[in-house]
Amino acid sequence: MKDGPHGAEGRRADSGSICEPTACPPLPFQLVSCEPCSYGSKKGEARIEIDGFGSVDVDYFAPPGKPSFAIARSIKSRFTGAYERTTRFDDEFAEAVRGAIEERLPSSNDGSV
């Protein structure tokens, strides 16, 4: 028997059915600040406030020829000195944040939708 007494499939907690995750709407947030900048494809810096979570600094990127996106800002680790992202946005939440930033920034950004 492969993988022990449970056969080739290994241990299972269910009868083999796959549960699809249910889609949740993005968390409500408030765009507290939004400043344009120009550093490579980085076109803006923002701060969002999420009830019950706190504030998150966000970088907005609009690379030429590619879709724009928003991600949590990197911070420098005090232990390793490397830049790390401390918060990963869900895809739907990232899209909502990107849309809010694009509404606030001047429309002259390259690559913005």
MODELLER restraints for C-alpha pairs under 7 A, 6 or more apart:
rsr = mdl.restraints
at = mdl.atoms
rsr.add(forms.Gaussian(group=physical.xy_distance, feature=features.Distance(at['CA:1:A'], at['CA:7:A']), mean=5.60, stdev=0.5))
rsr.add(forms.Gaussian(group=physical.xy_distance, feature=features.Distance(at['CA:1:A'], at['CA:8:A']), mean=6.94, stdev=0.5))
rsr.add(forms.Gaussian(group=physical.xy_distance, feature=features.Distance(at['CA:2:A'], at['CA:8:A']), mean=4.95, stdev=0.5))
rsr.add(forms.Gaussian(group=physical.xy_distance, feature=features.Distance(at['CA:3:A'], at['CA:10:A']), mean=5.45, stdev=0.5))
rsr.add(forms.Gaussian(group=physical.xy_distance, feature=features.Distance(at['CA:26:A'], at['CA:92:A']), mean=6.10, stdev=0.5))
rsr.add(forms.Gaussian(group=physical.xy_distance, feature=features.Distance(at['CA:26:A'], at['CA:93:A']), mean=4.90, stdev=0.5))
rsr.add(forms.Gaussian(group=physical.xy_distance, feature=features.Distance(at['CA:27:A'], at['CA:93:A']), mean=6.90, stdev=0.5))
rsr.add(forms.Gaussian(group=physical.xy_distance, feature=features.Distance(at['CA:28:A'], at['CA:50:A']), mean=6.56, stdev=0.5))
rsr.add(forms.Gaussian(group=physical.xy_distance, feature=features.Distance(at['CA:29:A'], at['CA:48:A']), mean=6.38, stdev=0.5))
rsr.add(forms.Gaussian(group=physical.xy_distance, feature=features.Distance(at['CA:29:A'], at['CA:49:A']), mean=5.53, stdev=0.5))
rsr.add(forms.Gaussian(group=physical.xy_distance, feature=features.Distance(at['CA:29:A'], at['CA:50:A']), mean=4.65, stdev=0.5))
rsr.add(forms.Gaussian(group=physical.xy_distance, feature=features.Distance(at['CA:30:A'], at['CA:48:A']), mean=5.51, stdev=0.5))
rsr.add(forms.Gaussian(group=physical.xy_distance, feature=features.Distance(at['CA:30:A'], at['CA:49:A']), mean=5.14, stdev=0.5))
rsr.add(forms.Gaussian(group=physical.xy_distance, feature=features.Distance(at['CA:30:A'], at['CA:50:A']), mean=6.63, stdev=0.5))
rsr.add(forms.Gaussian(group=physical.xy_distance, feature=features.Distance(at['CA:31:A'], at['CA:47:A']), mean=6.19, stdev=0.5))
rsr.add(forms.Gaussian(group=physical.xy_distance, feature=features.Distance(at['CA:31:A'], at['CA:48:A']), mean=4.55, stdev=0.5))
rsr.add(forms.Gaussian(group=physical.xy_distance, feature=features.Distance(at['CA:31:A'], at['CA:49:A']), mean=6.51, stdev=0.5))
rsr.add(forms.Gaussian(group=physical.xy_distance, feature=features.Distance(at['CA:32:A'], at['CA:47:A']), mean=5.51, stdev=0.5))
rsr.add(forms.Gaussian(group=physical.xy_distance, feature=features.Distance(at['CA:32:A'], at['CA:48:A']), mean=5.35, stdev=0.5))
rsr.add(forms.Gaussian(group=physical.xy_distance, feature=features.Distance(at['CA:32:A'], at['CA:49:A']), mean=6.46, stdev=0.5))
rsr.add(forms.Gaussian(group=physical.xy_distance, feature=features.Distance(at['CA:33:A'], at['CA:46:A']), mean=5.26, stdev=0.5))
rsr.add(forms.Gaussian(group=physical.xy_distance, feature=features.Distance(at['CA:33:A'], at['CA:47:A']), mean=5.22, stdev=0.5))
rsr.add(forms.Gaussian(group=physical.xy_distance, feature=features.Distance(at['CA:34:A'], at['CA:44:A']), mean=6.93, stdev=0.5))
rsr.add(forms.Gaussian(group=physical.xy_distance, feature=features.Distance(at['CA:34:A'], at['CA:45:A']), mean=5.77, stdev=0.5))
rsr.add(forms.Gaussian(group=physical.xy_distance, feature=features.Distance(at['CA:34:A'], at['CA:46:A']), mean=4.16, stdev=0.5))
rsr.add(forms.Gaussian(group=physical.xy_distance, feature=features.Distance(at['CA:34:A'], at['CA:47:A']), mean=6.61, stdev=0.5))
rsr.add(forms.Gaussian(group=physical.xy_distance, feature=features.Distance(at['CA:34:A'], at['CA:101:A']), mean=6.79, stdev=0.5))
rsr.add(forms.Gaussian(group=physical.xy_distance, feature=features.Distance(at['CA:34:A'], at['CA:104:A']), mean=6.90, stdev=0.5))
rsr.add(forms.Gaussian(group=physical.xy_distance, feature=features.Distance(at['CA:35:A'], at['CA:44:A']), mean=5.60, stdev=0.5))
rsr.add(forms.Gaussian(group=physical.xy_distance, feature=features.Distance(at['CA:35:A'], at['CA:45:A']), mean=5.34, stdev=0.5))
rsr.add(forms.Gaussian(group=physical.xy_distance, feature=features.Distance(at['CA:35:A'], at['CA:46:A']), mean=6.22, stdev=0.5))
rsr.add(forms.Gaussian(group=physical.xy_distance, feature=features.Distance(at['CA:36:A'], at['CA:43:A']), mean=5.78, stdev=0.5))
rsr.add(forms.Gaussian(group=physical.xy_distance, feature=features.Distance(at['CA:36:A'], at['CA:44:A']), mean=4.23, stdev=0.5))
rsr.add(forms.Gaussian(group=physical.xy_distance, feature=features.Distance(at['CA:36:A'], at['CA:45:A']), mean=6.40, stdev=0.5))
rsr.add(forms.Gaussian(group=physical.xy_distance, feature=features.Distance(at['CA:36:A'], at['CA:105:A']), mean=6.40, stdev=0.5))
rsr.add(forms.Gaussian(group=physical.xy_distance, feature=features.Distance(at['CA:37:A'], at['CA:43:A']), mean=4.93, stdev=0.5))
rsr.add(forms.Gaussian(group=physical.xy_distance, feature=features.Distance(at['CA:37:A'], at['CA:44:A']), mean=4.88, stdev=0.5))
rsr.add(forms.Gaussian(group=physical.xy_distance, feature=features.Distance(at['CA:37:A'], at['CA:45:A']), mean=6.89, stdev=0.5))
rsr.add(forms.Gaussian(group=physical.xy_distance, feature=features.Distance(at['CA:41:A'], at['CA:61:A']), mean=5.39, stdev=0.5))
rsr.add(forms.Gaussian(group=physical.xy_distance, feature=features.Distance(at['CA:41:A'], at['CA:62:A']), mean=5.38, stdev=0.5))
rsr.add(forms.Gaussian(group=physical.xy_distance, feature=features.Distance(at['CA:41:A'], at['CA:63:A']), mean=4.71, stdev=0.5))
rsr.add(forms.Gaussian(group=physical.xy_distance, feature=features.Distance(at['CA:42:A'], at['CA:59:A']), mean=6.98, stdev=0.5))
rsr.add(forms.Gaussian(group=physical.xy_distance, feature=features.Distance(at['CA:42:A'], at['CA:60:A']), mean=5.84, stdev=0.5))
rsr.add(forms.Gaussian(group=physical.xy_distance, feature=features.Distance(at['CA:42:A'], at['CA:61:A']), mean=4.25, stdev=0.5))
rsr.add(forms.Gaussian(group=physical.xy_distance, feature=features.Distance(at['CA:42:A'], at['CA:62:A']), mean=6.33, stdev=0.5))
rsr.add(forms.Gaussian(group=physical.xy_distance, feature=features.Distance(at['CA:43:A'], at['CA:60:A']), mean=5.80, stdev=0.5))
rsr.add(forms.Gaussian(group=physical.xy_distance, feature=features.Distance(at['CA:43:A'], at['CA:61:A']), mean=5.43, stdev=0.5))
rsr.add(forms.Gaussian(group=physical.xy_distance, feature=features.Distance(at['CA:43:A'], at['CA:62:A']), mean=6.28, stdev=0.5))
rsr.add(forms.Gaussian(group=physical.xy_distance, feature=features.Distance(at['CA:44:A'], at['CA:59:A']), mean=6.06, stdev=0.5))
rsr.add(forms.Gaussian(group=physical.xy_distance, feature=features.Distance(at['CA:44:A'], at['CA:60:A']), mean=4.89, stdev=0.5))
rsr.add(forms.Gaussian(group=physical.xy_distance, feature=features.Distance(at['CA:44:A'], at['CA:61:A']), mean=6.93, stdev=0.5))
rsr.add(forms.Gaussian(group=physical.xy_distance, feature=features.Distance(at['CA:45:A'], at['CA:58:A']), mean=5.84, stdev=0.5))
rsr.add(forms.Gaussian(group=physical.xy_distance, feature=features.Distance(at['CA:45:A'], at['CA:59:A']), mean=4.79, stdev=0.5))
rsr.add(forms.Gaussian(group=physical.xy_distance, feature=features.Distance(at['CA:45:A'], at['CA:60:A']), mean=6.04, stdev=0.5))
rsr.add(forms.Gaussian(group=physical.xy_distance, feature=features.Distance(at['CA:46:A'], at['CA:57:A']), mean=5.91, stdev=0.5))
rsr.add(forms.Gaussian(group=physical.xy_distance, feature=features.Distance(at['CA:46:A'], at['CA:58:A']), mean=5.01, stdev=0.5))
rsr.add(forms.Gaussian(group=physical.xy_distance, feature=features.Distance(at['CA:46:A'], at['CA:59:A']), mean=6.38, stdev=0.5))
rsr.add(forms.Gaussian(group=physical.xy_distance, feature=features.Distance(at['CA:47:A'], at['CA:55:A']), mean=6.66, stdev=0.5))
rsr.add(forms.Gaussian(group=physical.xy_distance, feature=features.Distance(at['CA:47:A'], at['CA:56:A']), mean=5.66, stdev=0.5))
rsr.add(forms.Gaussian(group=physical.xy_distance, feature=features.Distance(at['CA:47:A'], at['CA:57:A']), mean=4.46, stdev=0.5))
rsr.add(forms.Gaussian(group=physical.xy_distance, feature=features.Distance(at['CA:47:A'], at['CA:58:A']), mean=5.71, stdev=0.5))
rsr.add(forms.Gaussian(group=physical.xy_distance, feature=features.Distance(at['CA:48:A'], at['CA:55:A']), mean=5.50, stdev=0.5))
rsr.add(forms.Gaussian(group=physical.xy_distance, feature=features.Distance(at['CA:48:A'], at['CA:56:A']), mean=5.43, stdev=0.5))
rsr.add(forms.Gaussian(group=physical.xy_distance, feature=features.Distance(at['CA:48:A'], at['CA:57:A']), mean=6.55, stdev=0.5))
rsr.add(forms.Gaussian(group=physical.xy_distance, feature=features.Distance(at['CA:49:A'], at['CA:55:A']), mean=4.32, stdev=0.5))
rsr.add(forms.Gaussian(group=physical.xy_distance, feature=features.Distance(at['CA:49:A'], at['CA:56:A']), mean=6.55, stdev=0.5))
rsr.add(forms.Gaussian(group=physical.xy_distance, feature=features.Distance(at['CA:56:A'], at['CA:72:A']), mean=6.82, stdev=0.5))
rsr.add(forms.Gaussian(group=physical.xy_distance, feature=features.Distance(at['CA:57:A'], at['CA:72:A']), mean=5.93, stdev=0.5))
rsr.add(forms.Gaussian(group=physical.xy_distance, feature=features.Distance(at['CA:57:A'], at['CA:73:A']), mean=5.46, stdev=0.5))
rsr.add(forms.Gaussian(group=physical.xy_distance, feature=features.Distance(at['CA:58:A'], at['CA:70:A']), mean=6.59, stdev=0.5))
rsr.add(forms.Gaussian(group=physical.xy_distance, feature=features.Distance(at['CA:58:A'], at['CA:71:A']), mean=5.62, stdev=0.5))
rsr.add(forms.Gaussian(group=physical.xy_distance, feature=features.Distance(at['CA:58:A'], at['CA:72:A']), mean=4.43, stdev=0.5))
rsr.add(forms.Gaussian(group=physical.xy_distance, feature=features.Distance(at['CA:58:A'], at['CA:73:A']), mean=4.89, stdev=0.5))
rsr.add(forms.Gaussian(group=physical.xy_distance, feature=features.Distance(at['CA:59:A'], at['CA:70:A']), mean=5.69, stdev=0.5))
rsr.add(forms.Gaussian(group=physical.xy_distance, feature=features.Distance(at['CA:59:A'], at['CA:71:A']), mean=5.54, stdev=0.5))
rsr.add(forms.Gaussian(group=physical.xy_distance, feature=features.Distance(at['CA:59:A'], at['CA:72:A']), mean=6.11, stdev=0.5))
rsr.add(forms.Gaussian(group=physical.xy_distance, feature=features.Distance(at['CA:59:A'], at['CA:73:A']), mean=5.36, stdev=0.5))
rsr.add(forms.Gaussian(group=physical.xy_distance, feature=features.Distance(at['CA:60:A'], at['CA:69:A']), mean=5.95, stdev=0.5))
rsr.add(forms.Gaussian(group=physical.xy_distance, feature=features.Distance(at['CA:60:A'], at['CA:70:A']), mean=4.44, stdev=0.5))
rsr.add(forms.Gaussian(group=physical.xy_distance, feature=features.Distance(at['CA:60:A'], at['CA:71:A']), mean=6.67, stdev=0.5))
rsr.add(forms.Gaussian(group=physical.xy_distance, feature=features.Distance(at['CA:61:A'], at['CA:68:A']), mean=5.56, stdev=0.5))
rsr.add(forms.Gaussian(group=physical.xy_distance, feature=features.Distance(at['CA:61:A'], at['CA:69:A']), mean=5.43, stdev=0.5))
rsr.add(forms.Gaussian(group=physical.xy_distance, feature=features.Distance(at['CA:61:A'], at['CA:70:A']), mean=6.22, stdev=0.5))
rsr.add(forms.Gaussian(group=physical.xy_distance, feature=features.Distance(at['CA:62:A'], at['CA:68:A']), mean=4.24, stdev=0.5))
rsr.add(forms.Gaussian(group=physical.xy_distance, feature=features.Distance(at['CA:62:A'], at['CA:69:A']), mean=6.64, stdev=0.5))
rsr.add(forms.Gaussian(group=physical.xy_distance, feature=features.Distance(at['CA:62:A'], at['CA:110:A']), mean=6.38, stdev=0.5))
rsr.add(forms.Gaussian(group=physical.xy_distance, feature=features.Distance(at['CA:62:A'], at['CA:111:A']), mean=5.11, stdev=0.5))
rsr.add(forms.Gaussian(group=physical.xy_distance, feature=features.Distance(at['CA:62:A'], at['CA:112:A']), mean=6.01, stdev=0.5))
rsr.add(forms.Gaussian(group=physical.xy_distance, feature=features.Distance(at['CA:63:A'], at['CA:111:A']), mean=6.05, stdev=0.5))
rsr.add(forms.Gaussian(group=physical.xy_distance, feature=features.Distance(at['CA:64:A'], at['CA:110:A']), mean=6.28, stdev=0.5))
rsr.add(forms.Gaussian(group=physical.xy_distance, feature=features.Distance(at['CA:64:A'], at['CA:111:A']), mean=5.26, stdev=0.5))
rsr.add(forms.Gaussian(group=physical.xy_distance, feature=features.Distance(at['CA:65:A'], at['CA:111:A']), mean=6.24, stdev=0.5))
rsr.add(forms.Gaussian(group=physical.xy_distance, feature=features.Distance(at['CA:66:A'], at['CA:111:A']), mean=6.52, stdev=0.5))
rsr.add(forms.Gaussian(group=physical.xy_distance, feature=features.Distance(at['CA:67:A'], at['CA:111:A']), mean=6.42, stdev=0.5))
rsr.add(forms.Gaussian(group=physical.xy_distance, feature=features.Distance(at['CA:68:A'], at['CA:111:A']), mean=6.25, stdev=0.5))
rsr.add(forms.Gaussian(group=physical.xy_distance, feature=features.Distance(at['CA:68:A'], at['CA:112:A']), mean=5.76, stdev=0.5))
rsr.add(forms.Gaussian(group=physical.xy_distance, feature=features.Distance(at['CA:69:A'], at['CA:98:A']), mean=5.91, stdev=0.5))
rsr.add(forms.Gaussian(group=physical.xy_distance, feature=features.Distance(at['CA:70:A'], at['CA:94:A']), mean=5.92, stdev=0.5))
rsr.add(forms.Gaussian(group=physical.xy_distance, feature=features.Distance(at['CA:70:A'], at['CA:97:A']), mean=6.66, stdev=0.5))
rsr.add(forms.Gaussian(group=physical.xy_distance, feature=features.Distance(at['CA:70:A'], at['CA:98:A']), mean=5.16, stdev=0.5))
rsr.add(forms.Gaussian(group=physical.xy_distance, feature=features.Distance(at['CA:71:A'], at['CA:89:A']), mean=6.74, stdev=0.5))
rsr.add(forms.Gaussian(group=physical.xy_distance, feature=features.Distance(at['CA:71:A'], at['CA:94:A']), mean=6.76, stdev=0.5))
rsr.add(forms.Gaussian(group=physical.xy_distance, feature=features.Distance(at['CA:72:A'], at['CA:85:A']), mean=6.49, stdev=0.5))
rsr.add(forms.Gaussian(group=physical.xy_distance, feature=features.Distance(at['CA:72:A'], at['CA:87:A']), mean=5.92, stdev=0.5))
rsr.add(forms.Gaussian(group=physical.xy_distance, feature=features.Distance(at['CA:72:A'], at['CA:88:A']), mean=6.64, stdev=0.5))
rsr.add(forms.Gaussian(group=physical.xy_distance, feature=features.Distance(at['CA:73:A'], at['CA:85:A']), mean=6.36, stdev=0.5))
rsr.add(forms.Gaussian(group=physical.xy_distance, feature=features.Distance(at['CA:74:A'], at['CA:83:A']), mean=5.71, stdev=0.5))
rsr.add(forms.Gaussian(group=physical.xy_distance, feature=features.Distance(at['CA:74:A'], at['CA:84:A']), mean=5.09, stdev=0.5))
rsr.add(forms.Gaussian(group=physical.xy_distance, feature=features.Distance(at['CA:74:A'], at['CA:85:A']), mean=4.54, stdev=0.5))
rsr.add(forms.Gaussian(group=physical.xy_distance, feature=features.Distance(at['CA:75:A'], at['CA:83:A']), mean=5.28, stdev=0.5))
rsr.add(forms.Gaussian(group=physical.xy_distance, feature=features.Distance(at['CA:75:A'], at['CA:84:A']), mean=5.46, stdev=0.5))
rsr.add(forms.Gaussian(group=physical.xy_distance, feature=features.Distance(at['CA:75:A'], at['CA:85:A']), mean=6.41, stdev=0.5))
rsr.add(forms.Gaussian(group=physical.xy_distance, feature=features.Distance(at['CA:76:A'], at['CA:82:A']), mean=5.57, stdev=0.5))
rsr.add(forms.Gaussian(group=physical.xy_distance, feature=features.Distance(at['CA:76:A'], at['CA:83:A']), mean=4.30, stdev=0.5))
rsr.add(forms.Gaussian(group=physical.xy_distance, feature=features.Distance(at['CA:76:A'], at['CA:84:A']), mean=6.23, stdev=0.5))
rsr.add(forms.Gaussian(group=physical.xy_distance, feature=features.Distance(at['CA:77:A'], at['CA:83:A']), mean=6.03, stdev=0.5))
rsr.add(forms.Gaussian(group=physical.xy_distance, feature=features.Distance(at['CA:77:A'], at['CA:84:A']), mean=6.61, stdev=0.5))
